[in-house]
Amino acid sequence: MNPYKSVPEKGYWKQAIANRSPFDVTELWDPKFRIPRRAPIVTFGSCFAQHFAKALLKRDMNWFDAEPAPAAISDGLAVSFGYRTFSARTANIYTPSLLLQWLRWAFGDAEVPTEVWQKGDRFVDPFRPRIEPDGFDSPETVVHLRNQTLAALRDCVTKAKVFVFTLGLTESWFHKDGYEYPMCPGTAGGSFDGAQHVFVNQRFAQVHGALEQAIALMRRHNPRLTVLLTVSPVPLVATNSGEHVLVATMQSKSLLRSVAWEVSASHDFVDYFPSYEIINAPSFKGMFFEPDQRSVNPVGVDFVMRSFFDARERKFGPDALPASRRAPTDKDKAPAISEGATKRRDADVVCEEEVLAAFGPRG
C-alpha cells in the first residue's frame, strides 16, 4: 500500500484529462469558503477581473458598485469613463504593489503625489490616465475626482465580504521618488523621462510582499473580509524586459501564479481560483483564445465562470432562491445592488494595457 492508492481520479492525468473531452474536465477548484448570494463582492485588478463582475450579476449575486456612474449616462459612455468596470473607478490595477499603493492612499497611510500631467489645455491623472477620454478641466478636478474614488475604495474594503483581485503583470513603472504608475508614462499620457521613470520587472519577493501587505491592510479595516485571487490568463501586449514576449509572458504569469498559491496556502481567508490554468492548460488546446492568441473568447469566459459556480454548488449546495425572488433577512443585509451594477452585465471589458500595441511595428 502507498499514498497513490488513495488518490482520487482527479489526481491522475489519464483519467482526469486524457480520457475526457475538454468540456468534461471538472473538479478544477475546491473552494475554501462559502460566498452567500447576498454577500457584497468587489472586483479589482487586471482586465480579466471584469468577467467576474459580469458573471456574478448574471447569476443575481451582489457585485458591489461603490462608485456608480451618473444616472443619465449611457452604459457605453459610462464604461468609456471608467464606471461599471471595477467596483471603484480605479481603472486597471495590474500589480499587487499598485493595489497596495491605492489602499495606502485610501486609508491615509501614504500621501498621494501631486503630479498631474497636462495635455494641451486639459489635464490627465497619472494614476488613471485613460479614465477621462478628453482629460480633466483642471488639476483641482483631477484631485477632487480621485478623492471620490479613494472614498469608494474605502467603502469597498469596509463593506465587502469578498475582495476579488486578479493579478496581471510583473512589469511595472515607478517614479524615482518611489510611487508607481499603472502604465509607462508617455503611452497613455504624460511624457517619458528616463531620468525620472524607472522600469521594474518585479521579482517574487516584491510581488509576494506587496500582496501580503495589501491583504493585511484590508483585514485591519475589515477583519471579516475574505480574498479571492486569480491570475489573468491574457498574455502581455508588449514587454520591456528584453525577452521574447512569449517568454516574458510565461515568466510573468508563472511568478504571479506562484505568489497567489503561496498567499492562499498561508491564510484560511484567502482562496485561489484557477482561471489562468483553465484558459492556458495544454488540454484545452488553445481553443479559448481568439485568432490573435491573446484575447479570451466568450466560450472560454463561459467555461471559466461555469467552473467557478459549479464548484461552489458542488461543495456548498445550490442556493435556495435567487436574491430577486426573496426578501433579504437581517442576516443577508448588504449594500444594495445599484442600477449601475445591473447595467454592468453587458459592459465591454476594458484593458488599458492594450494601448501599448499602438507603439509596435505595423502588420
N, C-alpha and C positions, 0 to 999 in steps of 0.2 A: 504494500500500500504506500502511495506517495501523494503529496498535496494535489497533483494534477488530476487524480482520480475523481476529486470532488468539484473540479472546476465546471461551472455550468456551460451550456452550449455557446452562449455569447462570448465565452473566453477563448474559443477556438476559431481561427481564421476560416478553415474549410467549412465548418457548419454555420458560422455566423455571417460569412461574406461570400466565399467562393460558390457555395451551393445555392445561393439565393439571387433572385432578381434584386437589383439595387434598390428598388422601391419597396422591397420586403425586408430590408435591413431595419431592425428595431432594437429597442433597449440600449440606445446610444447614450442615455443620460439617466442617472438615478438622483433625482432632486433631493437636496438636503432638508428643505423646509417648505411647508405649505404656503401658498400665496392665496389668501381668501379673495373671492371675486371682488368684494368692495374695497379691498386694501389699496390705498393710493400708491401707484407705481410711477417713478420718474425715470426718464431715459436721457443719457448724455453720451458723448464720445464721438467715435468715428461715424462715417456715413451709415454703416450697417445697423446702428442702433435705431435708426428711423423705422426700419422694418418692424422692430419690436413694438413700437408705438402704434403703428397701423394695425398690426395683428391683435394687439391687446384690445383695441377699440372695436374691431370687427367681432370679437368674442364677448363684447359687452363688459369688459373689465375696466378698471378705473385708472386710466392713464391721466395723470395729474398735469394739467397745463397751468403752470403758475404765472405765466405772463401772456395771457390771451391777446390776440390782435384786436384792434378797434372793431366795434360791432359792424360798421358799414363796409368794411373792406372785403373784397372778394377773396376766395380761397387761394387762387393762383397768385394774386398780388401779395397776400399775407405771407406766403412761403418765400416769395422773392425778397421780402423784407425781413426774413429770419424768424417769422412767427410759425407756430404749429409744426416746428421741425424737431426741436428738443423741448424739454419741459420748462426751460427758461431760454431767453434769447441770447445764449452764449455763442451760437454758431458751433461749428465742429471743434471738438476738443480731442486732438489726436493722441496726446501723450499723458500719462499719469502726472508728470511734473506740471503740465499745463492745467490739469484738473486741480492739483494742489494749489497752484497759484490763484486760480479763480476762487477756491474755497477760502484761502487766507485773506483775500481781498473782501470777500463777502462777510466774514466774521470779524473783520478788523484786526487780524493778526499780522497784516502787512499793508503798507501804503501802496495805492495804485500809482504807477508812474504818471507823470504829467505829459508825456509825449503824445502829440496829436499830429497827424500828417495833413498837409494841405494839398489840395488838388484843384488848381485854378482858384475860384472864389468859394470853393466848398472844402469840407474837412472830413477826414477819414479816421475812424477808430483803429489804431494799430492792432488791437486785440480782437477786433471783429471787422476786418477790412472790407468784407462784402455784405455787411448787414444792411446797409443803405445803398442801393444801387447808384444813386446820384450824389452820395455824400451828405454830410450834415451842413446846416447853415452857419454853425459857429462852433468853436471849441467848447463853449459852455453847454451846448446841446449834446455834444459827444459825451461829456461828463455826466450830465443830467440823465440821459437815457441809459448810460452804462450803470449808473447807480440804481435805476429801476430794475435792471437785470440782476444786479447783486442782491437786491432785496428779494427778488423772485427766487434766486438760487438758495437764499437762506430759508425761504418757505419750503422749497423742495426738500432740503435736508431735514428740517424740523418736523414737517408734516407727513412725509412719506413713510411707508412701511418697507418698500423695496426700492433700492437705488440700482438701476441697471447702467453699467458702464462698459462700453466697447472700446478696447484698446486698438489703436490703428497703426501707429508709426513709432519707430525709434529715432528716426532722423528729425532733428529739430533745430531751430534758430533762436539764438539768445542775443540780447543786447550785452555789451561788455560790462554793464553795471549789474547784470545778473538776472534780469527778468526775461521771460520767454515770449516769443511771438507765435501765433498759430501757423504762420506761413512766412516764407522768406521775404523780407522787405524788398520792394521793387517788383514783386509779381502781381499781387492783388492790390497794391497801393504802396505809397511811400517810395523812397529811393534807397538802393542798396549802397552801403558804405562799408568797405572791407575793414576799415579801422574801428567801426562801431559794432558790426554784426558778425556773430560768431556761429559757425556750424558745429553742432554736436550730434554725433551718431551715438545715442545713449547705450550704455552697456548694462548688463544685468543688475548690478548693484544700484545704479542710479534709478532705473525703472522700478525695481523692487522697493527701494527705499521710499520713493515718491508715492507709490501706490499705498504702502503701509501707512505712511503719514496722512494721506488723504482720508483713508478709511478711519483712522484713529480720530482725526479732527471731526469727521461727521458723527461718529459714535459718541464723542464727547458732548455734542449738542443734541443727539437723539440716540440714547442707549438702546432703543428697541429697533433701530434701523438694521435691515439686512441688505446684503450687497450681492448682486448677481453680475458676474464678469463674463464677458465674451471677447473674442478676438475677431476683428474684421477679416473675412476671407478675401477681400478685394486687394489685388496686387498694387504695388506702387505705380503711380503715373510716371514718376521720374526719380532718379536718385542722384545725390551729390556725393556719394561715398567713393566714387571711382570704380566701383564694381559694375559688372553687368547688371542691368535692372532685375533680371530673373534671380541672380544670386543674392542681390541686395534684398529683394522681396522675401526670399526664403529665410535669410538670416534674421531679418526684422521680425517676421511673423513667428519664427521658432522661438526667438527670445521672449516675445510678448506672451506666447503660449506657456513657456516655462515659468515666467513670472506669475501668470494667472493661476497656474497649478500650485505654485509654492504658497501664494497668499491664501488660496482656497483651502489647501491642506492644513494651514496653520490656524484657521478660525472656523468655528461651527456656524457662524453667522454670515460667512462668505461662501458662495457657491460659484461653480463654473459651468457654463453651458457650451457644448462643443459645436457651435455654428461653423467655426473655422474648419474643423475636421470634416463635417458633413459636406461642405462645398468642395473642399480640396482633396479629399481622400481618393486614392487611385481606383478604388472600387466603383466610384461614380463616373469615371472615365471623362471627366471634364464636361459632362452633359448639362451642368447647371450654370455654365458661363455662356454669355452672348458670343457672337463671332469674334469680337475684339479680345476674347480670352481674359477679360478683366471684369466686365460688368456682370453681375449675377442676374440671371433671368428670372422671370416670375415663377417658373416651375421650381427652381432652386429655393427661392424665398419661401414658397408654399411648403416645400418638403421640410425645410428647417423649422418653420413655425409649427407644422403638424407634429414634428418630432418633439418639440417643446411641450405642446399641450397634451399630446398622448402620454408622455412620460409623467406629467402631473396627474392625469386621470388614473394611470395605471397604479401609481403609488398611493394617492390620496383619495381616489374615487371621484366620480363625476360631481360637479356642483349641482345642488338641488334644483335651482331655478336661476335663469339669467337675472341680473340685477334689475332690469327693466320690468320684470314681472312680479317683483315682490317689494314690499316696503322695507327699507333698512331698519334693523333694530339698533338699539343703543350700542351694542357690541360692534355693529357693522359700520358705524358712522365714520365718514371720511370726507375730505374735500369733495365738493360736488363736481361731477363731470361737466365741464363747461361746453358751451356751444362751439367754441373754438376747437376744443378737443374732439368733439364729434366730427367736425369738418376735417380733422387731421386724417381721417380714414383714407381719403383719396389723394392726399398731397403727394407730390413728387419727392423723391429722395434727393437731398442737396448734398453735394460732395465738393467742398471748396478746393480740395487738393487738385481737382481736375484742371484748374486754371494753369497749372504747370505745363500741361500739354501744349499750350499756346506758344511756349518758348522753344519747343523742339523743332527739328527739321521737318519740312513738309513731306507728305507722302507716307 
